[in-house]
Amino acid sequence: MSKQFTKEEIFAKLKEILVEDFEIDEDIIVPDANLFEDLELDSIDAVDLAVKLQYFTDKKISPDNFKQIKTIDDVVIAIEKLIKEN
């Protein structure tokens, strides 16, 4: 059985990962922030982020799903969907 999280919990964990592991300023991590333009992540960072989120959710994130993600809110929605696919 996989874990269940609210959108707020997913956002909080995502923010924590971005601040602690990617050293991104907490103030710029908002739902409509673009991962690549606003937060300056690159493709390797995106893969690293996906791996960290897999540990958080205990679910595999498909590369195709992650390619569609552009903003913080996209990540939250994708993780929420992934968790509900139980």
N, CA, C and O atoms as a Maestro MAE file, in Angstrom:
{
 s_m_m2io_version
 :::
 2.0.0
}

f_m_ct {
 s_m_title
 :::
 protein
 m_atom[344] {
  # First column is atom index #
  i_m_mmod_type
  r_m_x_coord
  r_m_y_coord
  r_m_z_coord
  i_m_residue_number
  s_m_chain_name
  s_m_pdb_residue_name
  s_m_pdb_atom_name
  i_m_atomic_number
  :::
  1 25 0.855 -1.190 0.000 1 A "MET " " N  " 7
  2 3 0.000 0.000 0.000 1 A "MET " " CA " 6
  3 2 0.894 1.244 0.000 1 A "MET " " C  " 6
  4 15 1.793 1.370 0.831 1 A "MET " " O  " 8
  5 25 0.644 2.138 -0.918 2 A "SER " " N  " 7
  6 3 1.479 3.331 -0.981 2 A "SER " " CA " 6
  7 2 0.965 4.397 -0.020 2 A "SER " " C  " 6
  8 15 -0.178 4.365 0.436 2 A "SER " " O  " 8
  9 25 1.849 5.334 0.265 3 A "LYS " " N  " 7
  10 3 1.504 6.416 1.178 3 A "LYS " " CA " 6
  11 2 0.538 7.381 0.514 3 A "LYS " " C  " 6
  12 15 0.525 7.523 -0.709 3 A "LYS " " O  " 8
  13 25 -0.265 8.038 1.328 4 A "GLN " " N  " 7
  14 3 -1.185 9.061 0.832 4 A "GLN " " CA " 6
  15 2 -0.755 10.412 1.400 4 A "GLN " " C  " 6
  16 15 -0.462 10.540 2.589 4 A "GLN " " O  " 8
  17 25 -0.724 11.411 0.526 5 A "PHE " " N  " 7
  18 3 -0.325 12.749 0.942 5 A "PHE " " CA " 6
  19 2 -1.298 13.776 0.373 5 A "PHE " " C  " 6
  20 15 -1.886 13.571 -0.689 5 A "PHE " " O  " 8
  21 25 -1.456 14.877 1.092 6 A "THR " " N  " 7
  22 3 -2.261 15.976 0.570 6 A "THR " " CA " 6
  23 2 -1.381 16.806 -0.365 6 A "THR " " C  " 6
  24 15 -0.157 16.672 -0.371 6 A "THR " " O  " 8
  25 25 -2.025 17.660 -1.151 7 A "LYS " " N  " 7
  26 3 -1.271 18.572 -2.030 7 A "LYS " " CA " 6
  27 2 -0.303 19.422 -1.206 7 A "LYS " " C  " 6
  28 15 0.829 19.668 -1.623 7 A "LYS " " O  " 8
  29 25 -0.752 19.860 -0.053 8 A "GLU " " N  " 7
  30 3 0.076 20.704 0.806 8 A "GLU " " CA " 6
  31 2 1.312 19.946 1.296 8 A "GLU " " C  " 6
  32 15 2.406 20.507 1.357 8 A "GLU " " O  " 8
  33 25 1.132 18.668 1.644 9 A "GLU " " N  " 7
  34 3 2.263 17.854 2.099 9 A "GLU " " CA " 6
  35 2 3.259 17.618 0.961 9 A "GLU " " C  " 6
  36 15 4.472 17.652 1.167 9 A "GLU " " O  " 8
  37 25 2.733 17.379 -0.231 10 A "ILE " " N  " 7
  38 3 3.595 17.172 -1.401 10 A "ILE " " CA " 6
  39 2 4.382 18.451 -1.682 10 A "ILE " " C  " 6
  40 15 5.592 18.401 -1.907 10 A "ILE " " O  " 8
  41 25 3.699 19.592 -1.669 11 A "PHE " " N  " 7
  42 3 4.363 20.876 -1.909 11 A "PHE " " CA " 6
  43 2 5.442 21.119 -0.860 11 A "PHE " " C  " 6
  44 15 6.548 21.542 -1.196 11 A "PHE " " O  " 8
  45 25 5.130 20.857 0.401 12 A "ALA " " N  " 7
  46 3 6.085 21.077 1.491 12 A "ALA " " CA " 6
  47 2 7.321 20.194 1.314 12 A "ALA " " C  " 6
  48 15 8.443 20.656 1.519 12 A "ALA " " O  " 8
  49 25 7.126 18.943 0.941 13 A "LYS " " N  " 7
  50 3 8.260 18.033 0.742 13 A "LYS " " CA " 6
  51 2 9.087 18.472 -0.464 13 A "LYS " " C  " 6
  52 15 10.317 18.460 -0.417 13 A "LYS " " O  " 8
  53 25 8.412 18.854 -1.533 14 A "LEU " " N  " 7
  54 3 9.107 19.324 -2.734 14 A "LEU " " CA " 6
  55 2 9.957 20.553 -2.400 14 A "LEU " " C  " 6
  56 15 11.113 20.657 -2.811 14 A "LEU " " O  " 8
  57 25 9.365 21.466 -1.657 15 A "LYS " " N  " 7
  58 3 10.071 22.687 -1.249 15 A "LYS " " CA " 6
  59 2 11.297 22.324 -0.403 15 A "LYS " " C  " 6
  60 15 12.382 22.873 -0.596 15 A "LYS " " O  " 8
  61 25 11.108 21.401 0.528 16 A "GLU " " N  " 7
  62 3 12.206 20.962 1.390 16 A "GLU " " CA " 6
  63 2 13.358 20.376 0.555 16 A "GLU " " C  " 6
  64 15 14.523 20.692 0.798 16 A "GLU " " O  " 8
  65 25 13.034 19.533 -0.417 17 A "ILE " " N  " 7
  66 3 14.050 18.934 -1.288 17 A "ILE " " CA " 6
  67 2 14.787 20.018 -2.071 17 A "ILE " " C  " 6
  68 15 16.015 20.008 -2.153 17 A "ILE " " O  " 8
  69 25 14.036 20.945 -2.640 18 A "LEU " " N  " 7
  70 3 14.650 21.992 -3.455 18 A "LEU " " CA " 6
  71 2 15.558 22.902 -2.634 18 A "LEU " " C  " 6
  72 15 16.606 23.332 -3.116 18 A "LEU " " O  " 8
  73 25 15.166 23.193 -1.412 19 A "VAL " " N  " 7
  74 3 15.976 24.056 -0.544 19 A "VAL " " CA " 6
  75 2 17.221 23.310 -0.044 19 A "VAL " " C  " 6
  76 15 18.338 23.823 -0.124 19 A "VAL " " O  " 8
  77 25 17.010 22.091 0.473 20 A "GLU " " N  " 7
  78 3 18.117 21.363 1.096 20 A "GLU " " CA " 6
  79 2 19.085 20.758 0.080 20 A "GLU " " C  " 6
  80 15 20.300 20.832 0.267 20 A "GLU " " O  " 8
  81 25 18.566 20.166 -0.986 21 A "ASP " " N  " 7
  82 3 19.427 19.432 -1.920 21 A "ASP " " CA " 6
  83 2 19.901 20.267 -3.109 21 A "ASP " " C  " 6
  84 15 20.967 20.017 -3.671 21 A "ASP " " O  " 8
  85 25 19.101 21.254 -3.481 22 A "PHE " " N  " 7
  86 3 19.461 22.057 -4.651 22 A "PHE " " CA " 6
  87 2 19.840 23.492 -4.292 22 A "PHE " " C  " 6
  88 15 20.191 24.289 -5.162 22 A "PHE " " O  " 8
  89 25 19.763 23.812 -2.989 23 A "GLU " " N  " 7
  90 3 20.135 25.126 -2.469 23 A "GLU " " CA " 6
  91 2 19.406 26.269 -3.163 23 A "GLU " " C  " 6
  92 15 19.993 27.296 -3.505 23 A "GLU " " O  " 8
  93 25 18.105 26.057 -3.361 24 A "ILE " " N  " 7
  94 3 17.267 27.077 -3.987 24 A "ILE " " CA " 6
  95 2 16.616 27.915 -2.885 24 A "ILE " " C  " 6
  96 15 16.170 27.383 -1.868 24 A "ILE " " O  " 8
  97 25 16.569 29.205 -3.096 25 A "ASP " " N  " 7
  98 3 15.964 30.125 -2.133 25 A "ASP " " CA " 6
  99 2 14.487 29.778 -1.951 25 A "ASP " " C  " 6
  100 15 13.719 29.736 -2.913 25 A "ASP " " O  " 8
  101 25 14.114 29.535 -0.719 26 A "GLU " " N  " 7
  102 3 12.740 29.136 -0.385 26 A "GLU " " CA " 6
  103 2 11.701 30.141 -0.894 26 A "GLU " " C  " 6
  104 15 10.592 29.754 -1.264 26 A "GLU " " O  " 8
  105 25 12.054 31.412 -0.911 27 A "ASP " " N  " 7
  106 3 11.105 32.466 -1.301 27 A "ASP " " CA " 6
  107 2 10.668 32.384 -2.762 27 A "ASP " " C  " 6
  108 15 9.590 32.865 -3.112 27 A "ASP " " O  " 8
  109 25 11.495 31.778 -3.619 28 A "ILE " " N  " 7
  110 3 11.115 31.715 -5.039 28 A "ILE " " CA " 6
  111 2 10.414 30.411 -5.404 28 A "ILE " " C  " 6
  112 15 10.013 30.217 -6.552 28 A "ILE " " O  " 8
  113 25 10.268 29.523 -4.430 29 A "ILE " " N  " 7
  114 3 9.583 28.251 -4.683 29 A "ILE " " CA " 6
  115 2 8.093 28.462 -4.446 29 A "ILE " " C  " 6
  116 15 7.585 28.304 -3.336 29 A "ILE " " O  " 8
  117 25 7.419 28.823 -5.521 30 A "VAL " " N  " 7
  118 3 5.978 29.070 -5.503 30 A "VAL " " CA " 6
  119 2 5.340 28.180 -6.558 30 A "VAL " " C  " 6
  120 15 6.027 27.723 -7.472 30 A "VAL " " O  " 8
  121 25 4.027 27.922 -6.450 31 A "PRO " " N  " 7
  122 3 3.390 26.983 -7.387 31 A "PRO " " CA " 6
  123 2 3.629 27.265 -8.874 31 A "PRO " " C  " 6
  124 15 3.773 26.323 -9.653 31 A "PRO " " O  " 8
  125 25 3.674 28.524 -9.280 32 A "ASP " " N  " 7
  126 3 3.834 28.793 -10.720 32 A "ASP " " CA " 6
  127 2 5.293 29.014 -11.140 32 A "ASP " " C  " 6
  128 15 5.557 29.426 -12.270 32 A "ASP " " O  " 8
  129 25 6.233 28.741 -10.237 33 A "ALA " " N  " 7
  130 3 7.653 28.874 -10.585 33 A "ALA " " CA " 6
  131 2 8.045 27.794 -11.592 33 A "ALA " " C  " 6
  132 15 7.755 26.613 -11.399 33 A "ALA " " O  " 8
  133 25 8.708 28.216 -12.669 34 A "ASN " " N  " 7
  134 3 9.191 27.280 -13.681 34 A "ASN " " CA " 6
  135 2 10.483 26.639 -13.171 34 A "ASN " " C  " 6
  136 15 11.406 27.330 -12.741 34 A "ASN " " O  " 8
  137 25 10.530 25.311 -13.227 35 A "LEU " " N  " 7
  138 3 11.682 24.587 -12.700 35 A "LEU " " CA " 6
  139 2 12.978 24.971 -13.400 35 A "LEU " " C  " 6
  140 15 14.030 25.058 -12.767 35 A "LEU " " O  " 8
  141 25 12.901 25.199 -14.701 36 A "PHE " " N  " 7
  142 3 14.106 25.407 -15.490 36 A "PHE " " CA " 6
  143 2 14.473 26.883 -15.640 36 A "PHE " " C  " 6
  144 15 15.652 27.234 -15.624 36 A "PHE " " O  " 8
  145 25 13.475 27.737 -15.786 37 A "GLU " " N  " 7
  146 3 13.748 29.163 -15.963 37 A "GLU " " CA " 6
  147 2 13.875 29.886 -14.622 37 A "GLU " " C  " 6
  148 15 14.848 30.604 -14.392 37 A "GLU " " O  " 8
  149 25 12.893 29.697 -13.741 38 A "ASP " " N  " 7
  150 3 12.902 30.429 -12.468 38 A "ASP " " CA " 6
  151 2 13.848 29.813 -11.436 38 A "ASP " " C  " 6
  152 15 14.551 30.529 -10.723 38 A "ASP " " O  " 8
  153 25 13.857 28.486 -11.365 39 A "LEU " " N  " 7
  154 3 14.670 27.809 -10.355 39 A "LEU " " CA " 6
  155 2 16.016 27.346 -10.899 39 A "LEU " " C  " 6
  156 15 16.861 26.852 -10.152 39 A "LEU " " O  " 8
  157 25 16.208 27.508 -12.202 40 A "GLU " " N  " 7
  158 3 17.471 27.216 -12.880 40 A "GLU " " CA " 6
  159 2 17.943 25.772 -12.709 40 A "GLU " " C  " 6
  160 15 19.141 25.519 -12.576 40 A "GLU " " O  " 8
  161 25 17.001 24.826 -12.713 41 A "LEU " " N  " 7
  162 3 17.375 23.419 -12.714 41 A "LEU " " CA " 6
  163 2 17.756 23.023 -14.138 41 A "LEU " " C  " 6
  164 15 17.258 23.604 -15.102 41 A "LEU " " O  " 8
  165 25 18.630 22.045 -14.267 42 A "ASP " " N  " 7
  166 3 18.941 21.517 -15.591 42 A "ASP " " CA " 6
  167 2 18.385 20.089 -15.675 42 A "ASP " " C  " 6
  168 15 17.753 19.612 -14.733 42 A "ASP " " O  " 8
  169 25 18.620 19.415 -16.794 43 A "SER " " N  " 7
  170 3 18.025 18.096 -16.983 43 A "SER " " CA " 6
  171 2 18.552 17.079 -15.967 43 A "SER " " C  " 6
  172 15 17.816 16.186 -15.547 43 A "SER " " O  " 8
  173 25 19.803 17.206 -15.577 44 A "ILE " " N  " 7
  174 3 20.360 16.292 -14.566 44 A "ILE " " CA " 6
  175 2 19.708 16.548 -13.210 44 A "ILE " " C  " 6
  176 15 19.411 15.609 -12.470 44 A "ILE " " O  " 8
  177 25 19.488 17.827 -12.886 45 A "ASP " " N  " 7
  178 3 18.779 18.165 -11.645 45 A "ASP " " CA " 6
  179 2 17.369 17.579 -11.658 45 A "ASP " " C  " 6
  180 15 16.889 17.075 -10.642 45 A "ASP " " O  " 8
  181 25 16.713 17.648 -12.810 46 A "ALA " " N  " 7
  182 3 15.347 17.134 -12.929 46 A "ALA " " CA " 6
  183 2 15.312 15.632 -12.655 46 A "ALA " " C  " 6
  184 15 14.409 15.142 -11.977 46 A "ALA " " O  " 8
  185 25 16.289 14.910 -13.179 47 A "VAL " " N  " 7
  186 3 16.363 13.466 -12.932 47 A "VAL " " CA " 6
  187 2 16.611 13.212 -11.445 47 A "VAL " " C  " 6
  188 15 15.983 12.339 -10.848 47 A "VAL " " O  " 8
  189 25 17.519 13.969 -10.858 48 A "ASP " " N  " 7
  190 3 17.820 13.834 -9.431 48 A "ASP " " CA " 6
  191 2 16.572 14.119 -8.595 48 A "ASP " " C  " 6
  192 15 16.294 13.413 -7.626 48 A "ASP " " O  " 8
  193 25 15.832 15.145 -8.969 49 A "LEU " " N  " 7
  194 3 14.590 15.486 -8.275 49 A "LEU " " CA " 6
  195 2 13.584 14.345 -8.387 49 A "LEU " " C  " 6
  196 15 12.933 13.992 -7.404 49 A "LEU " " O  " 8
  197 25 13.454 13.769 -9.574 50 A "ALA " " N  " 7
  198 3 12.520 12.653 -9.784 50 A "ALA " " CA " 6
  199 2 12.886 11.476 -8.877 50 A "ALA " " C  " 6
  200 15 12.009 10.842 -8.290 50 A "ALA " " O  " 8
  201 25 14.185 11.191 -8.766 51 A "VAL " " N  " 7
  202 3 14.633 10.087 -7.908 51 A "VAL " " CA " 6
  203 2 14.282 10.368 -6.444 51 A "VAL " " C  " 6
  204 15 13.804 9.481 -5.735 51 A "VAL " " O  " 8
  205 25 14.517 11.591 -6.000 52 A "LYS " " N  " 7
  206 3 14.208 11.954 -4.608 52 A "LYS " " CA " 6
  207 2 12.700 11.860 -4.344 52 A "LYS " " C  " 6
  208 15 12.280 11.454 -3.261 52 A "LYS " " O  " 8
  209 25 11.897 12.236 -5.334 53 A "LEU " " N  " 7
  210 3 10.445 12.145 -5.177 53 A "LEU " " CA " 6
  211 2 9.972 10.691 -5.187 53 A "LEU " " C  " 6
  212 15 8.970 10.356 -4.555 53 A "LEU " " O  " 8
  213 25 10.691 9.836 -5.899 54 A "GLN " " N  " 7
  214 3 10.355 8.408 -5.878 54 A "GLN " " CA " 6
  215 2 10.542 7.838 -4.476 54 A "GLN " " C  " 6
  216 15 9.719 7.047 -4.015 54 A "GLN " " O  " 8
  217 25 11.616 8.230 -3.795 55 A "TYR " " N  " 7
  218 3 11.824 7.782 -2.415 55 A "TYR " " CA " 6
  219 2 10.703 8.272 -1.511 55 A "TYR " " C  " 6
  220 15 10.244 7.548 -0.627 55 A "TYR " " O  " 8
  221 25 10.272 9.490 -1.735 56 A "PHE " " N  " 7
  222 3 9.200 10.098 -0.939 56 A "PHE " " CA " 6
  223 2 7.880 9.368 -1.138 56 A "PHE " " C  " 6
  224 15 7.155 9.129 -0.173 56 A "PHE " " O  " 8
  225 25 7.558 9.008 -2.384 57 A "THR " " N  " 7
  226 3 6.260 8.418 -2.685 57 A "THR " " CA " 6
  227 2 6.249 6.897 -2.719 57 A "THR " " C  " 6
  228 15 5.184 6.281 -2.688 57 A "THR " " O  " 8
  229 25 7.427 6.291 -2.784 58 A "ASP " " N  " 7
  230 3 7.538 4.836 -2.989 58 A "ASP " " CA " 6
  231 2 6.928 4.413 -4.315 58 A "ASP " " C  " 6
  232 15 6.478 3.276 -4.453 58 A "ASP " " O  " 8
  233 25 6.906 5.310 -5.288 59 A "LYS " " N  " 7
  234 3 6.348 5.020 -6.624 59 A "LYS " " CA " 6
  235 2 7.362 5.427 -7.682 59 A "LYS " " C  " 6
  236 15 8.105 6.393 -7.507 59 A "LYS " " O  " 8
  237 25 7.384 4.686 -8.772 60 A "LYS " " N  " 7
  238 3 8.279 5.015 -9.890 60 A "LYS " " CA " 6
  239 2 7.636 6.111 -10.735 60 A "LYS " " C  " 6
  240 15 6.468 6.016 -11.111 60 A "LYS " " O  " 8
  241 25 8.404 7.138 -11.024 61 A "ILE " " N  " 7
  242 3 7.930 8.233 -11.875 61 A "ILE " " CA " 6
  243 2 8.459 7.975 -13.276 61 A "ILE " " C  " 6
  244 15 9.670 7.898 -13.483 61 A "ILE " " O  " 8
  245 25 7.558 7.844 -14.230 62 A "SER " " N  " 7
  246 3 8.010 7.548 -15.596 62 A "SER " " CA " 6
  247 2 8.646 8.791 -16.215 62 A "SER " " C  " 6
  248 15 8.186 9.912 -15.995 62 A "SER " " O  " 8
  249 25 9.708 8.578 -16.991 63 A "PRO " " N  " 7
  250 3 10.357 9.720 -17.651 63 A "PRO " " CA " 6
  251 2 9.392 10.510 -18.534 63 A "PRO " " C  " 6
  252 15 9.514 11.730 -18.648 63 A "PRO " " O  " 8
  253 25 8.433 9.823 -19.157 64 A "ASP " " N  " 7
  254 3 7.454 10.522 -20.001 64 A "ASP " " CA " 6
  255 2 6.609 11.484 -19.184 64 A "ASP " " C  " 6
  256 15 6.328 12.596 -19.631 64 A "ASP " " O  " 8
  257 25 6.202 11.069 -17.993 65 A "ASN " " N  " 7
  258 3 5.438 11.960 -17.117 65 A "ASN " " CA " 6
  259 2 6.268 13.165 -16.725 65 A "ASN " " C  " 6
  260 15 5.765 14.288 -16.678 65 A "ASN " " O  " 8
  261 25 7.547 12.929 -16.443 66 A "PHE " " N  " 7
  262 3 8.378 14.024 -15.971 66 A "PHE " " CA " 6
  263 2 8.708 15.020 -17.075 66 A "PHE " " C  " 6
  264 15 8.967 16.191 -16.797 66 A "PHE " " O  " 8
  265 25 8.700 14.565 -18.318 67 A "LYS " " N  " 7
  266 3 8.971 15.469 -19.446 67 A "LYS " " CA " 6
  267 2 7.898 16.549 -19.578 67 A "LYS " " C  " 6
  268 15 8.171 17.639 -20.081 67 A "LYS " " O  " 8
  269 25 6.693 16.250 -19.131 68 A "GLN " " N  " 7
  270 3 5.576 17.190 -19.239 68 A "GLN " " CA " 6
  271 2 5.608 18.262 -18.153 68 A "GLN " " C  " 6
  272 15 4.899 19.265 -18.242 68 A "GLN " " O  " 8
  273 25 6.418 18.050 -17.149 69 A "ILE " " N  " 7
  274 3 6.438 18.931 -15.984 69 A "ILE " " CA " 6
  275 2 7.291 20.173 -16.239 69 A "ILE " " C  " 6
  276 15 8.444 20.084 -16.660 69 A "ILE " " O  " 8
  277 25 6.697 21.318 -15.975 70 A "LYS " " N  " 7
  278 3 7.408 22.595 -16.169 70 A "LYS " " CA " 6
  279 2 7.464 23.432 -14.890 70 A "LYS " " C  " 6
  280 15 8.450 24.127 -14.643 70 A "LYS " " O  " 8
  281 25 6.407 23.366 -14.081 71 A "THR " " N  " 7
  282 3 6.320 24.223 -12.895 71 A "THR " " CA " 6
  283 2 6.243 23.399 -11.611 71 A "THR " " C  " 6
  284 15 6.057 22.183 -11.647 71 A "THR " " O  " 8
  285 25 6.389 24.077 -10.492 72 A "ILE " " N  " 7
  286 3 6.244 23.436 -9.183 72 A "ILE " " CA " 6
  287 2 4.860 22.794 -9.080 72 A "ILE " " C  " 6
  288 15 4.736 21.658 -8.621 72 A "ILE " " O  " 8
  289 25 3.834 23.507 -9.498 73 A "ASP " " N  " 7
  290 3 2.471 22.981 -9.425 73 A "ASP " " CA " 6
  291 2 2.326 21.732 -10.295 73 A "ASP " " C  " 6
  292 15 1.614 20.803 -9.914 73 A "ASP " " O  " 8
  293 25 2.983 21.692 -11.449 74 A "ASP " " N  " 7
  294 3 2.962 20.493 -12.303 74 A "ASP " " CA " 6
  295 2 3.517 19.289 -11.547 74 A "ASP " " C  " 6
  296 15 2.983 18.183 -11.642 74 A "ASP " " O  " 8
  297 25 4.595 19.516 -10.795 75 A "VAL " " N  " 7
  298 3 5.204 18.430 -10.021 75 A "VAL " " CA " 6
  299 2 4.212 17.937 -8.975 75 A "VAL " " C  " 6
  300 15 4.003 16.732 -8.833 75 A "VAL " " O  " 8
  301 25 3.607 18.857 -8.249 76 A "VAL " " N  " 7
  302 3 2.654 18.499 -7.191 76 A "VAL " " CA " 6
  303 2 1.490 17.691 -7.783 76 A "VAL " " C  " 6
  304 15 1.102 16.661 -7.231 76 A "VAL " " O  " 8
  305 25 0.945 18.154 -8.890 77 A "ILE " " N  " 7
  306 3 -0.187 17.464 -9.531 77 A "ILE " " CA " 6
  307 2 0.231 16.078 -10.011 77 A "ILE " " C  " 6
  308 15 -0.514 15.113 -9.838 77 A "ILE " " O  " 8
  309 25 1.418 15.971 -10.613 78 A "ALA " " N  " 7
  310 3 1.898 14.680 -11.112 78 A "ALA " " CA " 6
  311 2 2.092 13.684 -9.966 78 A "ALA " " C  " 6
  312 15 1.737 12.512 -10.088 78 A "ALA " " O  " 8
  313 25 2.655 14.157 -8.859 79 A "ILE " " N  " 7
  314 3 2.868 13.280 -7.698 79 A "ILE " " CA " 6
  315 2 1.528 12.868 -7.103 79 A "ILE " " C  " 6
  316 15 1.341 11.713 -6.721 79 A "ILE " " O  " 8
  317 25 0.600 13.810 -7.025 80 A "GLU " " N  " 7
  318 3 -0.728 13.515 -6.498 80 A "GLU " " CA " 6
  319 2 -1.410 12.438 -7.345 80 A "GLU " " C  " 6
  320 15 -2.004 11.507 -6.801 80 A "GLU " " O  " 8
  321 25 -1.328 12.561 -8.666 81 A "LYS " " N  " 7
  322 3 -1.910 11.560 -9.578 81 A "LYS " " CA " 6
  323 2 -1.247 10.210 -9.409 81 A "LYS " " C  " 6
  324 15 -1.914 9.176 -9.365 81 A "LYS " " O  " 8
  325 25 0.070 10.230 -9.314 82 A "LEU " " N  " 7
  326 3 0.848 8.997 -9.168 82 A "LEU " " CA " 6
  327 2 0.444 8.243 -7.907 82 A "LEU " " C  " 6
  328 15 0.291 7.022 -7.920 82 A "LEU " " O  " 8
  329 25 0.277 8.981 -6.829 83 A "ILE " " N  " 7
  330 3 -0.108 8.365 -5.552 83 A "ILE " " CA " 6
  331 2 -1.507 7.765 -5.636 83 A "ILE " " C  " 6
  332 15 -1.768 6.709 -5.061 83 A "ILE " " O  " 8
  333 25 -2.404 8.434 -6.349 84 A "LYS " " N  " 7
  334 3 -3.786 7.963 -6.451 84 A "LYS " " CA " 6
  335 2 -3.947 6.768 -7.383 84 A "LYS " " C  " 6
  336 15 -4.973 6.090 -7.348 84 A "LYS " " O  " 8
  337 25 -2.929 6.502 -8.227 85 A "GLU " " N  " 7
  338 3 -2.981 5.358 -9.141 85 A "GLU " " CA " 6
  339 2 -2.728 4.067 -8.382 85 A "GLU " " C  " 6
  340 15 -1.918 3.242 -8.803 85 A "GLU " " O  " 8
  341 25 -3.393 3.899 -7.313 86 A "ASN " " N  " 7
  342 3 -3.145 2.776 -6.422 86 A "ASN " " CA " 6
  343 2 -4.105 1.651 -6.688 86 A "ASN " " C  " 6
  344 15 -4.041 0.616 -6.025 86 A "ASN " " O  " 8
  :::
 }
 m_bond[343] {
  # First column is bond index #
  i_m_from
  i_m_to
  i_m_order
  :::
  1 1 2 1
  2 2 3 1
  3 3 4 2
  4 3 5 1
  5 5 6 1
  6 6 7 1
  7 7 8 2
  8 7 9 1
  9 9 10 1
  10 10 11 1
  11 11 12 2
  12 11 13 1
  13 13 14 1
  14 14 15 1
  15 15 16 2
  16 15 17 1
  17 17 18 1
  18 18 19 1
  19 19 20 2
  20 19 21 1
  21 21 22 1
  22 22 23 1
  23 23 24 2
  24 23 25 1
  25 25 26 1
  26 26 27 1
  27 27 28 2
  28 27 29 1
  29 29 30 1
  30 30 31 1
  31 31 32 2
  32 31 33 1
  33 33 34 1
  34 34 35 1
  35 35 36 2
  36 35 37 1
  37 37 38 1
  38 38 39 1
  39 39 40 2
  40 39 41 1
  41 41 42 1
  42 42 43 1
  43 43 44 2
  44 43 45 1
  45 45 46 1
  46 46 47 1
  47 47 48 2
  48 47 49 1
  49 49 50 1
  50 50 51 1
  51 51 52 2
  52 51 53 1
  53 53 54 1
  54 54 55 1
  55 55 56 2
  56 55 57 1
  57 57 58 1
  58 58 59 1
  59 59 60 2
  60 59 61 1
  61 61 62 1
  62 62 63 1
  63 63 64 2
  64 63 65 1
  65 65 66 1
  66 66 67 1
  67 67 68 2
  68 67 69 1
  69 69 70 1
  70 70 71 1
  71 71 72 2
  72 71 73 1
  73 73 74 1
  74 74 75 1
  75 75 76 2
  76 75 77 1
  77 77 78 1
  78 78 79 1
  79 79 80 2
  80 79 81 1
  81 81 82 1
  82 82 83 1
  83 83 84 2
  84 83 85 1
  85 85 86 1
  86 86 87 1
  87 87 88 2
  88 87 89 1
  89 89 90 1
  90 90 91 1
  91 91 92 2
  92 91 93 1
  93 93 94 1
  94 94 95 1
  95 95 96 2
  96 95 97 1
  97 97 98 1
  98 98 99 1
  99 99 100 2
  100 99 101 1
  101 101 102 1
  102 102 103 1
  103 103 104 2
  104 103 105 1
  105 105 106 1
  106 106 107 1
  107 107 108 2
  108 107 109 1
  109 109 110 1
  110 110 111 1
  111 111 112 2
  112 111 113 1
  113 113 114 1
  114 114 115 1
  115 115 116 2
  116 115 117 1
  117 117 118 1
  118 118 119 1
  119 119 120 2
  120 119 121 1
  121 121 122 1
  122 122 123 1
  123 123 124 2
  124 123 125 1
  125 125 126 1
  126 126 127 1
  127 127 128 2
  128 127 129 1
  129 129 130 1
  130 130 131 1
  131 131 132 2
  132 131 133 1
  133 133 134 1
  134 134 135 1
  135 135 136 2
  136 135 137 1
  137 137 138 1
  138 138 139 1
  139 139 140 2
  140 139 141 1
  141 141 142 1
  142 142 143 1
  143 143 144 2
  144 143 145 1
  145 145 146 1
  146 146 147 1
  147 147 148 2
  148 147 149 1
  149 149 150 1
  150 150 151 1
  151 151 152 2
  152 151 153 1
  153 153 154 1
  154 154 155 1
  155 155 156 2
  156 155 157 1
  157 157 158 1
  158 158 159 1
  159 159 160 2
  160 159 161 1
  161 161 162 1
  162 162 163 1
  163 163 164 2
  164 163 165 1
  165 165 166 1
  166 166 167 1
  167 167 168 2
  168 167 169 1
  169 169 170 1
  170 170 171 1
  171 171 172 2
  172 171 173 1
  173 173 174 1
  174 174 175 1
  175 175 176 2
  176 175 177 1
  177 177 178 1
  178 178 179 1
  179 179 180 2
  180 179 181 1
  181 181 182 1
  182 182 183 1
  183 183 184 2
  184 183 185 1
  185 185 186 1
  186 186 187 1
  187 187 188 2
  188 187 189 1
  189 189 190 1
  190 190 191 1
  191 191 192 2
  192 191 193 1
  193 193 194 1
  194 194 195 1
  195 195 196 2
  196 195 197 1
  197 197 198 1
  198 198 199 1
  199 199 200 2
  200 199 201 1
  201 201 202 1
  202 202 203 1
  203 203 204 2
  204 203 205 1
  205 205 206 1
  206 206 207 1
  207 207 208 2
  208 207 209 1
  209 209 210 1
  210 210 211 1
  211 211 212 2
  212 211 213 1
  213 213 214 1
  214 214 215 1
  215 215 216 2
  216 215 217 1
  217 217 218 1
  218 218 219 1
  219 219 220 2
  220 219 221 1
  221 221 222 1
  222 222 223 1
  223 223 224 2
  224 223 225 1
  225 225 226 1
  226 226 227 1
  227 227 228 2
  228 227 229 1
  229 229 230 1
  230 230 231 1
  231 231 232 2
  232 231 233 1
  233 233 234 1
  234 234 235 1
  235 235 236 2
  236 235 237 1
  237 237 238 1
  238 238 239 1
  239 239 240 2
  240 239 241 1
  241 241 242 1
  242 242 243 1
  243 243 244 2
  244 243 245 1
  245 245 246 1
  246 246 247 1
  247 247 248 2
  248 247 249 1
  249 249 250 1
  250 250 251 1
  251 251 252 2
  252 251 253 1
  253 253 254 1
  254 254 255 1
  255 255 256 2
  256 255 257 1
  257 257 258 1
  258 258 259 1
  259 259 260 2
  260 259 261 1
  261 261 262 1
  262 262 263 1
  263 263 264 2
  264 263 265 1
  265 265 266 1
  266 266 267 1
  267 267 268 2
  268 267 269 1
  269 269 270 1
  270 270 271 1
  271 271 272 2
  272 271 273 1
  273 273 274 1
  274 274 275 1
  275 275 276 2
  276 275 277 1
  277 277 278 1
  278 278 279 1
  279 279 280 2
  280 279 281 1
  281 281 282 1
  282 282 283 1
  283 283 284 2
  284 283 285 1
  285 285 286 1
  286 286 287 1
  287 287 288 2
  288 287 289 1
  289 289 290 1
  290 290 291 1
  291 291 292 2
  292 291 293 1
  293 293 294 1
  294 294 295 1
  295 295 296 2
  296 295 297 1
  297 297 298 1
  298 298 299 1
  299 299 300 2
  300 299 301 1
  301 301 302 1
  302 302 303 1
  303 303 304 2
  304 303 305 1
  305 305 306 1
  306 306 307 1
  307 307 308 2
  308 307 309 1
  309 309 310 1
  310 310 311 1
  311 311 312 2
  312 311 313 1
  313 313 314 1
  314 314 315 1
  315 315 316 2
  316 315 317 1
  317 317 318 1
  318 318 319 1
  319 319 320 2
  320 319 321 1
  321 321 322 1
  322 322 323 1
  323 323 324 2
  324 323 325 1
  325 325 326 1
  326 326 327 1
  327 327 328 2
  328 327 329 1
  329 329 330 1
  330 330 331 1
  331 331 332 2
  332 331 333 1
  333 333 334 1
  334 334 335 1
  335 335 336 2
  336 335 337 1
  337 337 338 1
  338 338 339 1
  339 339 340 2
  340 339 341 1
  341 341 342 1
  342 342 343 1
  343 343 344 2
  :::
 }
}
